[in-house]
Amino acid sequence: MSASAPPVPAPGRSAHRSLFEGFSGLDSCVHCGFCLPACPTYEVTSDEADSPRGRIVLMKALARGEIPADDAGLQEHLDHCLGCRGCESVCPSGVAYGPALEAARAVIAQVRRLPAAVSAALWVLARPERQRLLWLAARLLRGTGLPARLARGAGPDASRAAAMLAMLAATKQELGIGDWGPEAARTVSARNPQPPAPRPQSPIPCLFRGCIMDGLFGHVHDATITALGANGVAVREVPGQVCCGALHAHAGAHGAAQDLARANVRAFGADGAPIVVNSAGCGAMLRSYGDLLVGDPLEADARRFAARVRDVTELLAECGPRPGHPLALKVAYDAPCHLLHAQKVADAPLRVLGAIPGLELVPLEGSERCCGSAGLYSLIEPEMSQDVLALKLAAIRRAAPDVIATGNPGCLMQIGAGAILAGLSIEVRHPVELLAWSYGT
């Protein structure tokens, strides 16, 4: 077929304009190879087809109609991709790899069924009422302490059931770091100074709750509200919001992701208030709504919505943050891929941690590299996910911190589960949790 042939499958082109425009971001690739050392899957396999450069060749061929969407090799190597976008941060040509990957997966999804576990997860996450029973059951099981006890020390070759229990255990609410802090840190709430008066803000920032964050990491939302409030920033709740759609987009469920985006754009209105997000994956997705809804009647509203999205650490860094009470902890910061590479937020989380007296920030080799979580990746590619995680755990052992701080639920669960399975005595927490704890909560 000629290179000028239309993308396949052609029948969906008019209905999914944003999908096909995603491929245009590959045009600037000159195949220099700077992306290879930044790719976690290439580091594991040393296979050119499992590198960004190799996958770009495949995606261009798909877009030109030279490779059919049902080609087994194409699907295998795109399935292997974590979508971490680390390649974008090192690319001298500015290749927009992430949108093209999602476009390619959406094309493939038109000719291939998603795995049953992924389809079930996306179905549940699409509607808040479907999630409630799942999150309630998960929290009740977590509260028994059984997931952590059953998974502890099971090792990297643990069964799928043990790995899932470890991921649930990693969402725990209780901070176990009090035993490492000095007495001043343990009794911080009794001596916490009066927080500053609320800053005059109009309109008041909105909190994006999401789905997994709201279901299993409600304590991070509480810490977000506390830490912002301690710096004079109030937040308000927004009814009618839904899942951000990131997991749907990553899996190729393009239409479902668009439906969720439309619902959120309508729910948050157009008052211009900042939208506070404490999940890196959600933040990256929300900031892409304008491109996701290209050609849609809500495109202009979606672009205004995207411009309002702010990571919680960005807001805290802007207003200080004011110092808390001392926490005698060694903390290693692991940058979530979709905060660092997709949103380009690098310094704000470090400023948040730097506001905690007594906290020693220790370097973590490869902190900019993916941990292997990547949304539902562990359900689709469990072996590759564990191989990538093994590299991260090895770096953590060398750094020997008390706490790993990271700002994404998938990373919190993946690294936390890895630590539980390996029997490592470390905490994995969101940076805002540590700041809120230093404020006395």
PyMOL commands that set and color helices and strands:
alter all, ss='L'
color gray80, all
select helices_A, chain A and resi 10-12+17-26+36-38+40-45+48-50+52-64+72-80+86-90+97-109+116-125+128-143+146-151+160-169+178-180+183-186+188-191+212-216+218-229+246-251+254-268+280-286+289-292+299-308+312-318+337-340+348-354+377-380+382-399+409-422+431-438
alter helices_A, ss='H'
color red, helices_A
select strands_A, chain A and resi 206-207+275-277+309-311+330-333+360-361+403-405+427-429
alter strands_A, ss='S'
color yellow, strands_A
deselect
rebuild
show_as cartoon
